[in-house]
């Protein structure tokens, strides 16, 4: 009887071991297929995420994505050629008008974020992009800034769609809707990394707005949101966070977000935005922010006629 029991237990252990080995092979095969489909290297690289210094984690070298083995990283593939055809900043188009205009704008923002003034501005690398009223071009400006800064040699960009009332970043980039900021704030997504989507622009990451919610004001004002912004701001010393926020006038969410950012870019539509609206917008911002203005749809004239232009009128830090 004793021998019979021992044999039965031995067979059970052997069956469990065989099952475990088969599962491991299946997982390895699945990982290999995923890496091959996404043109990713199977070689481990240097781990870049905080707290991930563990041999059980690998990095996709082509996208600087850290993930647990078997975990598929979120990734957006942006049609850069189509985007450039719509008048956005291009990464391979050389020196054209819009590229040069946003180079000038971003240079002043980066100087505020990492230059001498940075020590006088709280969260200097957190830049909110807004406007007084809807349809003045804030999302267009936020996306262009993000792409332009992603071309820097020593900077990475996180583009956050915090216009939770009317999210437009993914639509602008031609991408499908996905879980984002609201799902994380609601606790439907436990890991922040699950809403940070990597892109085919190596230095650009995107956090979508996610679903709309009737308690969006309270969620954005929560401790979780404040901690999230702090995480965005401090995890990487070379990171710039661009936040596309709702318009400023009449919307509480923008005022809350203004208290979390160190810089504000206010988009003004030439010939349309009223001076009183601009003044009201500034009054709703944190007085300690560095504030700049981008004039959108401004018609300037050259030998070839008129064109749209974008001008940054500087920034000021009120102590």
C-alpha positions as CSV (number, residue, x, y, z in Angstrom):
1,X,0.0,0.0,0.0
2,X,2.8,2.4,0.9
3,X,4.6,1.8,-2.4
4,X,1.4,2.4,-4.3
5,X,0.8,5.7,-2.6
6,X,4.4,6.8,-3.2
7,X,4.1,5.9,-6.9
8,X,0.8,7.8,-7.2
9,X,2.4,10.9,-5.6
10,X,5.4,10.6,-7.8
11,X,3.2,10.4,-10.9
12,X,1.3,13.5,-9.7
13,X,4.6,15.5,-9.2
14,X,5.8,14.5,-12.7
15,X,2.5,15.5,-14.3
16,X,2.6,18.9,-12.5
17,X,6.2,19.4,-13.6
18,X,5.4,18.5,-17.2
19,X,2.4,20.9,-17.2
20,X,4.6,23.7,-15.8
21,X,7.3,23.2,-18.5
22,X,4.7,23.2,-21.2
23,X,3.2,26.5,-19.9
24,X,6.6,28.0,-19.8
25,X,7.3,27.0,-23.4
26,X,3.9,28.5,-24.4
27,X,4.6,31.8,-22.7
28,X,8.1,32.0,-24.3
29,X,6.6,31.3,-27.7
30,X,3.9,33.9,-27.1
31,X,6.5,36.5,-26.1
32,X,8.6,35.6,-29.2
33,X,5.6,36.1,-31.5
34,X,4.8,39.4,-29.9
35,X,8.4,40.7,-30.2
36,X,8.6,39.5,-33.8
37,X,5.3,41.1,-34.8
38,X,6.3,44.4,-33.3
39,X,9.9,44.3,-34.6
40,X,11.4,44.3,-31.1
41,X,14.6,42.8,-29.8
42,X,14.5,39.8,-27.5
43,X,17.8,40.8,-25.9
44,X,17.5,42.4,-22.5
45,X,18.7,45.9,-22.1
46,X,19.2,48.4,-19.3
47,X,16.1,48.7,-17.1
48,X,15.0,52.3,-16.9
49,X,11.9,52.3,-14.7
50,X,12.2,53.0,-11.0
51,X,12.0,49.9,-8.9
52,X,12.4,47.6,-11.9
53,X,16.1,46.6,-11.2
54,X,15.2,42.9,-11.4
55,X,16.3,40.2,-13.8
56,X,12.6,39.2,-14.2
57,X,12.1,42.3,-16.3
58,X,13.2,43.2,-19.8
59,X,13.3,46.3,-21.9
60,X,12.2,46.7,-25.5
61,X,15.2,48.6,-26.8
62,X,13.5,50.1,-29.8
63,X,10.9,51.9,-27.7
64,X,12.5,52.1,-24.2
65,X,9.6,50.1,-22.8
66,X,10.0,48.3,-19.5
67,X,7.6,45.5,-18.9
68,X,7.3,42.2,-17.1
69,X,8.0,39.1,-19.1
70,X,4.9,38.2,-21.0
71,X,3.3,41.6,-20.5
72,X,2.5,43.4,-23.7
73,X,3.4,47.1,-23.5
74,X,0.9,49.7,-24.7
75,X,2.0,51.3,-27.9
76,X,0.4,53.7,-30.4
77,X,1.6,53.8,-34.0
78,X,1.2,57.4,-35.3
79,X,1.0,57.9,-39.0
80,X,3.6,60.6,-39.1
81,X,3.4,61.2,-42.8
82,X,-0.4,61.8,-42.7
83,X,0.0,64.0,-39.7
84,X,2.6,66.1,-41.4
85,X,0.3,66.4,-44.4
86,X,-2.3,68.0,-42.2
87,X,0.2,70.7,-41.2
88,X,1.7,69.3,-38.1
89,X,5.4,69.4,-37.1
90,X,7.4,66.8,-39.0
91,X,10.4,64.9,-37.7
92,X,11.9,64.2,-41.1
93,X,10.8,67.2,-43.2
94,X,13.7,69.4,-42.4
95,X,13.5,73.2,-42.1
96,X,10.0,74.3,-42.9
97,X,7.8,77.1,-41.4
98,X,5.9,75.2,-38.8
99,X,8.9,73.3,-37.6
100,X,10.9,76.5,-37.1
101,X,8.0,78.2,-35.4
102,X,7.6,75.5,-32.8
103,X,11.4,75.3,-32.4
104,X,11.3,78.9,-31.2
105,X,8.4,78.3,-28.9
106,X,9.8,75.2,-27.3
107,X,13.2,76.7,-26.7
108,X,11.7,79.3,-24.3
109,X,9.7,76.7,-22.6
110,X,12.7,74.4,-22.1
111,X,14.7,77.3,-20.8
112,X,12.1,77.9,-18.2
113,X,11.9,74.2,-17.4
114,X,15.6,73.5,-17.1
115,X,17.4,76.8,-17.1
116,X,18.2,79.4,-14.4
117,X,14.5,80.1,-13.7
118,X,13.7,76.5,-13.1
119,X,14.5,76.7,-9.4
120,X,12.0,79.5,-9.0
121,X,9.1,77.7,-10.6
122,X,7.4,74.8,-9.0
123,X,7.0,71.8,-11.4
124,X,8.7,73.8,-14.1
125,X,8.7,70.9,-16.5
126,X,4.9,70.5,-16.3
127,X,3.4,72.7,-19.1
128,X,-0.3,73.1,-19.4
129,X,-1.7,74.2,-22.8
130,X,-5.1,75.8,-22.8
131,X,-7.2,78.6,-24.4
132,X,-9.9,81.0,-23.2
133,X,-12.6,79.3,-25.2
134,X,-13.1,76.1,-27.2
135,X,-11.8,75.7,-30.8
136,X,-8.9,78.1,-30.6
137,X,-6.3,75.5,-31.4
138,X,-5.0,74.3,-28.0
139,X,-4.8,70.6,-28.8
140,X,-3.1,71.4,-32.2
141,X,-0.6,73.4,-30.3
142,X,-0.1,70.8,-27.5
143,X,0.5,68.0,-30.0
144,X,3.0,70.1,-32.1
145,X,4.9,71.1,-28.9
146,X,5.1,67.4,-27.9
147,X,6.4,66.3,-31.3
148,X,8.9,69.2,-31.5
149,X,10.3,68.5,-28.0
150,X,10.5,64.8,-28.8
151,X,13.1,65.7,-31.4
152,X,15.4,67.0,-28.7
153,X,18.5,64.9,-28.2
154,X,18.3,64.9,-24.4
155,X,14.6,65.3,-23.6
156,X,11.6,62.9,-23.4
157,X,8.0,64.0,-23.6
158,X,4.8,62.8,-21.9
159,X,1.7,64.2,-23.6
160,X,-1.3,64.0,-21.2
161,X,-4.8,64.6,-22.4
162,X,-6.5,66.1,-19.4
163,X,-9.4,67.6,-21.3
164,X,-11.6,65.0,-19.7
165,X,-14.7,66.8,-20.8
166,X,-13.9,66.8,-24.5
167,X,-10.7,64.8,-25.1
168,X,-9.2,65.3,-28.5
169,X,-5.5,64.3,-28.5
170,X,-6.1,60.7,-29.8
171,X,-8.6,62.0,-32.4
172,X,-6.0,64.6,-33.6
173,X,-3.3,61.9,-33.9
174,X,-5.7,59.5,-35.7
175,X,-5.6,57.0,-32.9
176,X,-8.3,54.8,-31.3
177,X,-9.7,55.6,-27.9
178,X,-8.1,53.8,-25.0
179,X,-7.9,53.6,-21.2
180,X,-6.3,56.7,-19.8
181,X,-6.2,59.2,-16.9
182,X,-9.8,58.8,-15.8
183,X,-9.6,55.0,-15.5
184,X,-6.5,55.3,-13.3
185,X,-8.1,58.0,-11.1
186,X,-11.3,55.9,-10.8
187,X,-9.2,52.8,-9.7
188,X,-10.3,50.8,-12.8
189,X,-6.6,50.6,-13.7
190,X,-4.3,49.9,-10.9
191,X,-0.9,50.5,-12.5
192,X,-0.1,53.9,-13.8
193,X,2.2,52.4,-16.5
194,X,-0.9,50.7,-18.0
195,X,-2.2,54.1,-19.2
196,X,1.1,55.5,-20.4
197,X,1.2,54.5,-24.0
198,X,4.4,54.3,-25.9
199,X,4.6,55.5,-29.5
200,X,6.6,55.0,-32.6
201,X,8.3,58.3,-31.8
202,X,10.9,57.0,-29.4
203,X,10.9,59.9,-27.0
204,X,7.1,60.5,-26.9
205,X,4.6,58.9,-24.5
206,X,0.9,59.6,-24.4
207,X,-1.6,59.4,-21.5
208,X,-5.2,59.5,-23.0
209,X,-8.0,61.2,-21.2
210,X,-10.1,58.0,-21.0
211,X,-13.8,58.0,-20.3
212,X,-15.7,61.1,-19.3
213,X,-17.1,61.1,-15.8
214,X,-19.6,63.3,-13.9
215,X,-17.1,63.7,-11.0
216,X,-14.2,64.7,-13.2
217,X,-13.6,67.9,-11.1
218,X,-13.3,66.0,-7.9
219,X,-11.1,63.4,-9.4
220,X,-8.7,65.9,-10.8
221,X,-8.6,67.7,-7.4
222,X,-7.9,64.4,-5.6
223,X,-4.7,63.4,-3.8
224,X,-4.3,60.6,-6.4
225,X,-4.1,63.2,-9.2
226,X,-1.6,65.3,-7.3
227,X,0.5,62.3,-6.6
228,X,0.2,61.3,-10.3
229,X,1.5,64.7,-11.5
230,X,4.3,64.5,-9.0
231,X,5.2,61.1,-10.4
232,X,5.1,62.5,-13.9
233,X,7.3,65.4,-12.9
234,X,10.0,63.8,-10.9
235,X,10.5,60.2,-12.2
236,X,12.9,61.3,-15.0
237,X,15.1,64.4,-14.8
238,X,14.9,64.9,-18.6
239,X,11.1,64.6,-18.9
240,X,8.8,67.4,-20.1
241,X,5.1,66.9,-19.5
242,X,2.7,68.6,-21.8
243,X,-0.9,68.7,-20.5
244,X,-3.8,69.5,-22.8
245,X,-6.4,71.0,-20.5
246,X,-10.0,72.2,-21.1
247,X,-10.5,75.9,-21.9
248,X,-10.0,78.2,-19.0
249,X,-13.2,80.3,-18.9
250,X,-16.1,78.7,-17.1
251,X,-14.5,75.3,-16.5
252,X,-13.3,74.3,-13.0
253,X,-11.1,71.4,-14.2
254,X,-8.6,73.9,-15.9
255,X,-8.2,75.9,-12.7
256,X,-7.4,72.8,-10.7
257,X,-4.8,71.7,-13.3
258,X,-3.3,75.2,-13.3
259,X,-2.3,74.6,-9.7
260,X,-0.4,71.5,-10.7
261,X,1.6,72.9,-13.6
262,X,4.6,75.2,-13.5
263,X,4.1,76.8,-16.9
264,X,1.1,77.7,-19.0
265,X,0.8,78.3,-22.8
266,X,-2.4,80.1,-23.6
267,X,-3.5,79.7,-27.3
268,X,-5.1,82.8,-28.7
269,X,-6.9,82.9,-32.1
270,X,-6.0,86.0,-33.9
271,X,-9.0,88.2,-34.7
272,X,-11.4,86.0,-32.6
273,X,-10.2,85.8,-29.0
274,X,-11.4,88.8,-27.1
275,X,-9.0,90.8,-24.9
276,X,-11.4,90.4,-21.9
277,X,-11.2,86.7,-22.4
278,X,-7.4,86.7,-22.4
279,X,-7.4,88.8,-19.2
280,X,-10.0,86.5,-17.5
281,X,-7.9,83.4,-18.5
282,X,-4.8,84.8,-16.9
283,X,-6.7,85.6,-13.7
284,X,-7.7,81.9,-13.4
285,X,-4.1,80.7,-13.6
286,X,-1.7,80.2,-10.7
287,X,0.0,83.6,-10.2
288,X,3.4,81.9,-9.7
289,X,3.4,80.2,-13.1
290,X,5.5,81.2,-16.1
291,X,2.9,82.3,-18.6
292,X,3.2,82.6,-22.4
293,X,0.9,83.1,-25.4
294,X,0.8,81.4,-28.8
295,X,-1.1,83.3,-31.5
296,X,-2.9,80.7,-33.6
297,X,-4.2,81.3,-37.2
298,X,-2.5,84.6,-37.4
299,X,-2.2,85.8,-41.1
300,X,1.3,87.1,-41.9
301,X,2.4,88.2,-45.3
302,X,5.5,87.3,-47.3
303,X,6.3,87.4,-51.0
304,X,4.3,84.2,-51.4
305,X,1.2,85.5,-49.6
306,X,-0.4,84.8,-46.3
307,X,0.2,81.9,-44.0
308,X,-0.7,80.7,-40.6
309,X,1.8,81.6,-37.9
310,X,2.5,80.9,-34.2
311,X,4.2,83.4,-32.0
312,X,5.4,83.1,-28.4
313,X,5.2,86.4,-26.6
314,X,7.5,85.4,-23.8
315,X,6.9,84.3,-20.2
316,X,6.9,85.9,-16.9
317,X,7.3,84.5,-13.4
318,X,5.5,86.4,-10.7
319,X,7.1,85.8,-7.3
